[in-house]
């Protein structure tokens, strides 16, 4: 069941399950809440193992302060209740201790979201704040003030970070994206440092009619759902970003930006055909994907995404050399890179992706992989990000020693990576 279809109490439980299972907080750390239409706050309990919560462990707090449940509410209830009191648009709050976000909190810095569209769109400007004793009324007032000023992502000095949103799915997406942003910036530091976007370039997006886009191949739809969920678990896509598109006869199947990858279902997959889409759902890269399929008839699947290690190269504006191990080079060949301004020229992006250059990094925007089927496109995205992690790790010890040209020629003579 999708998180938005759960009761408010169940949403808090499911959100904490995802935050904990994704290693964004610890057994004792973090707290999540949501508020219902009657002003009742549902919040995670204090001092209870975050890895084994049940719905009966979630505490209900009434507007008059009465607490219903078998546990005490999180000691951070003061800042949750303060935010709900002053920000009427906020219906869900996530506070957690993702290591990369905590690193920024320990440096008393707020990360800048202006290094890629996916971060800017999800997080907006990120605020800093001051330290105060956890659970104190003073901390509640400090955090509330930043949210009252209009911020929805707030760093807490020497503590962690808190995000707030209109619903739980959006709040989870914000916190996940904050974690990816922080990790990406650390990765880029190892590669020479992040280069900020000077001016955000709007993506070209046509307006499509909503109607009969033809019948979708159900086997392809099932396979897409399985791979999108798998990509989410593998930290290759996140909530609100990451698109898989697949040829379907004369049409294209894709997942929309608004559907969370953790609980995506077959009915969420959208079909495009001849200028018509089967559902009125946004996909920021649909026009680009259409162009890629037009230019590369051999490609039957496209992944456009922003995994943290690969995006380290994208925001550092650094080339990625796949001549690391045979698997990396077999799957990726020569990884192309284009400047951020390429998002104004979909034709150029599409022409750059070929069977001999099936992976592309677009500075400050995304990484793209293509394949003759879903498995190949997914494998390339996975190999690209795993390889990027390896390069970044090696930077702390010594320079990478790539495979030489004779070894590359031997691989090319023996394996057809496409």
Number of C-alpha atoms within 10 A of each C-alpha: 8 14 19 13 9 13 11 24 22 19 24 27 26 19 20 27 16 15 26 21 14 15 13 22 23 17 13 12 19 24 27 30 30 30 25 13 8 8 16 19 25 27 28 29 25 21 14 17 12 23 16 11 16 12 13 12 20 26 24 25 20 15 12 8 11 9 17 14 13 12 17 18 23 22 16 22 24 19 24 27 23 19 25 22 13 14 18 9 12 21 23 29 31 26 28 25 23 26 17 20 28 23 19 22 25 15 11 19 18 21 19 18 23 22 25 23 19 23 22 17 14 22 25 17 18 21 21 20 20 14 17 18 10 14 14 14 15 15 20 21 15 17 26 23 17 19 22 15 11 11 18 23 26 24 28 27 21 18 22 24 29 27 27 31 21 14 19 26 20 22 29 27 21 28 27 21 24 25 20 24 29 24 22 25 26 20 26 25 16 18 19 13 17 23 17 17 18 8 8 15 13 9 15 14 13 10 9 15 15 14 13 13 20 17 11 18 13 11 8 16 23 14 13 25 23 15 17 26 20 16 23 19 15 13 17 25 26 28 22 23 26 28 24 27 27 27 23 20 12 10 19 23 25 25 29 26 18 15 19 26 26 19 14 19 20 15 10 18 22 22 25 26 17 12 13 18 22 20 19 13 16 14 19 17 20 22 15 20 26 18 16 25 20 14 18 17 12 15 25 20 27 29 27 26 25 31 29 26 25 27 31 31 30 31 28 23 24 17 16 19 19 23 23 17 12 17 15 20 22 20 27 29 22 18 23 21 21 19 13 20 15 16 20 13 12 19 15 15 23 19 13 21 21 21 18 15 17 26 27 27 29 22 28 28 25 24 25 27 28 35 26 17 16 23 15 21 28 23 17 25 30 20 18 27 22 16 24 25 16 14 22 21 13 13 12 9 8 9 9 14 8 13 15 10 10 9 13 18 10 10 16 15 9 10 11 10 19 21
